[in-house]
Amino acid sequence: MTLWKDPLMSPADAPAPKGHLVIDAVTKSFGDTSVLRGVSLSVHRGITTAIVGPSGSGKTTLLRLIAGFEAPDSGSITLDGEAVANGGRLVPAHRRNVGYVAQDGALFPHLSVGRNIAFGLEKKRFGSKAAVEGRIAELLDMVSLEPGYAGRRPDELSGGQQQRVALARALAREPELMLLDEPFSALDAGLRVATRKAVARTLAAAGVTTILVTHDQAEALSFADQVAVMRRGILAQIGNPFVVYTRPADRETAEFLGDAVILNAELQGSLATCALGGIPVRRPTCQGKVHLMLRPEQIRISDGGPIRGTVLETDFFGPEVTVRLELHGPRDAQGNRQRGETITIRHWNATLAKPGSELFLRVIGEGVAFPAS
Ligand SMILES: Nc1ncnc2c1ncn2[C@@H]1O[C@H](COP(=O)(O)OP(=O)(O)OP(=O)(O)O)[C@@H](O)[C@H]1O
């Protein structure tokens, strides 16, 4: 999509593209390396989008283009209806009303927390020193820190607290769009979840449109209203977290977003026949020989039934155990059972699955079919 397509329509008459942020066919190379190969994404006001993808897929580069730290080679970026990057036109970073929080927070180590936050404030708007102090206290409150933290130095805070100060500093500019570049990745597991929730609450309360870059699938699925899966410089799929997890567009996306059970199947209409029986497939796009994808949690241990497997090994993780099973194949002419496909499922009861034991299995929900080729 180009911005002004209709030659009879002047730019002033043309409708603004939908969405707070619209990225259209953006490309970017560094030397011979093509990093973004035609990225298009539309982000509505006030929602949270997670861009998730493996290391080196181009996530940070895209974020830097949105912020205005780099210019695209081609394509356009439109913020609030204004083209901030399009051909020769490039609105500089400081005029974009965009906040940016980097992976390490990047606080100024020699300044107090209060001075760090004040750095983001337009001081002339606040007549007096007391008004500035009041706004700093308000911003600390927004990120759930007591006003007393204003006097501390960054090295007197935990990693999670430092990230929250970095967010407060970015919020001080009252941006309409907040860009978060793996801001939780340096935190340990517990702090990471708590900080992520606090940040999500703060941004939602302030109504700020947010884009989070992460390589952590679970973080993307839990944080965002919209997930964009980046792979080798393109967005392979964009959708709400439930849809991209349960109905991934292709096998690579399926395997990137979580554990996947992939079985050979024969698809006729919307029923796939595989070693786990007949499984319904929603809106199939192919027929015949397919790879059928199920999530491990869709496969349940049951009390009986036609589908059986032998436990090969288990891996205990505390709240759950992963169980690798060989499914029972059909019997040959001599009545010997043939070896079946191997799958891995999850179960909460470790005592149910001992290596060598036989289990009955059943499948809940629908599968997703990908062409076998
Ligand atoms: N300024 C630059 N000059 C040259 N190459 C660059 C530059 N910035 C990024 N790259 C290259 O672009 C590719 C994508 O990098 P980018 O940081 O966007 O990926 P990413 O998906 O954010 O990765 P990670 O999750 O590891 O941060 C990498 O191969 C990187 O080396």
The ligand as a Tripos MOL2 file, in Angstrom:
@<TRIPOS>MOLECULE
LIG
   31    33     1     0     0
SMALL
NO_CHARGES

@<TRIPOS>ATOM
      1 N1         24.0070   -0.9120   12.4500 N.pl3     1 LIG1
      2 C1         24.1660   -2.1310   11.9200 C.ar      1 LIG1
      3 N2         25.1600   -2.3740   11.0470 N.ar      1 LIG1
      4 C2         25.3110   -3.5860   10.4870 C.ar      1 LIG1
      5 N3         24.5190   -4.6490   10.7400 N.ar      1 LIG1
      6 C3         23.5160   -4.4640   11.6110 C.ar      1 LIG1
      7 C4         23.2790   -3.2150   12.2570 C.ar      1 LIG1
      8 N4         22.2020   -3.3480   13.0610 N.ar      1 LIG1
      9 C5         21.7770   -4.6310   12.9460 C.ar      1 LIG1
     10 N5         22.5640   -5.3060   12.0730 N.ar      1 LIG1
     11 C6         22.3970   -6.7050   11.6730 C.3       1 LIG1
     12 O1         21.0260   -6.9060   11.3600 O.3       1 LIG1
     13 C7         20.5920   -8.1950   11.7470 C.3       1 LIG1
     14 C8         19.3400   -8.0670   12.6060 C.3       1 LIG1
     15 O2         19.6810   -7.4380   13.8230 O.3       1 LIG1
     16 P1         18.5800   -7.0260   14.8980 P.3       1 LIG1
     17 O3         19.3160   -6.4660   16.0860 O.co2     1 LIG1
     18 O4         17.5630   -6.1730   14.2770 O.co2     1 LIG1
     19 O5         17.9560   -8.4430   15.2330 O.3       1 LIG1
     20 P2         17.0770   -8.8940   16.4840 P.3       1 LIG1
     21 O6         15.9930   -9.7360   15.9300 O.co2     1 LIG1
     22 O7         16.6860   -7.6890   17.2820 O.co2     1 LIG1
     23 O8         18.1200   -9.7800   17.2580 O.3       1 LIG1
     24 P3         18.3270   -9.9700   18.8580 P.3       1 LIG1
     25 O9         17.0980  -10.6870   19.3650 O.co2     1 LIG1
     26 O10        19.5560  -10.8190   18.9160 O.co2     1 LIG1
     27 O11        18.5020   -8.5870   19.4460 O.co2     1 LIG1
     28 C9         21.7560   -8.8440   12.4600 C.3       1 LIG1
     29 O12        22.3850   -9.7130   11.5440 O.3       1 LIG1
     30 C10        22.6420   -7.6720   12.8100 C.3       1 LIG1
     31 O13        23.9920   -8.0820   12.8590 O.3       1 LIG1
@<TRIPOS>BOND
     1     1     2 1
     2     2     3 ar
     3     2     7 ar
     4     3     4 ar
     5     4     5 ar
     6     5     6 ar
     7     6     7 ar
     8     6    10 ar
     9     7     8 ar
    10     8     9 ar
    11     9    10 ar
    12    10    11 1
    13    11    12 1
    14    11    30 1
    15    12    13 1
    16    13    14 1
    17    13    28 1
    18    14    15 1
    19    15    16 1
    20    16    17 2
    21    16    18 1
    22    16    19 1
    23    19    20 1
    24    20    21 2
    25    20    22 1
    26    20    23 1
    27    23    24 1
    28    24    25 2
    29    24    26 1
    30    24    27 1
    31    28    29 1
    32    28    30 1
    33    30    31 1
@<TRIPOS>SUBSTRUCTURE
     1 LIG1         1 GROUP 0 **** ****
